[in-house]
Amino acid sequence: PVAIFPDSLIYLEAVHFRNAAFLLVLEYNSIFFNRYLGWTAGSMIAHDKILGTMITSAVGRQPLPSRLSSSQASSSPASA
């Protein structure tokens, strides 16, 4: 895990900043728009949907580069 951690952390930060820069704009726009209309539940749903999208894309795409090396490295000791 120590050898994989820096690469996956750098990739996770890149995905996080790419998603956060774009999605935080959508999040704040939807929250302020819903608050302007008085829809507290609407802003909560929009926040949960966008936050879930950020978490899903960051966690879902982050292991892809390191999963090839980690699965090959972990499968050979497991078979041996």
Sequence and secondary structure as in RCSB ss.txt:
>XXXX:A:sequence
PVAIFPDSLIYLEAVHFRNAAFLLVLEYNSIFFNRYLGWTAGSMIAHDKILGTMITSAVGRQPLPSRLSSSQASS
SPASA
>XXXX:A:secstr
 TTTHHHHHHHHHHHHHHHHHHHHHHHHHHHHHHHHHT HHHHHHHHHHHHHHHHHHHHHHTHHHHHHHHHHHHH
HHHH 
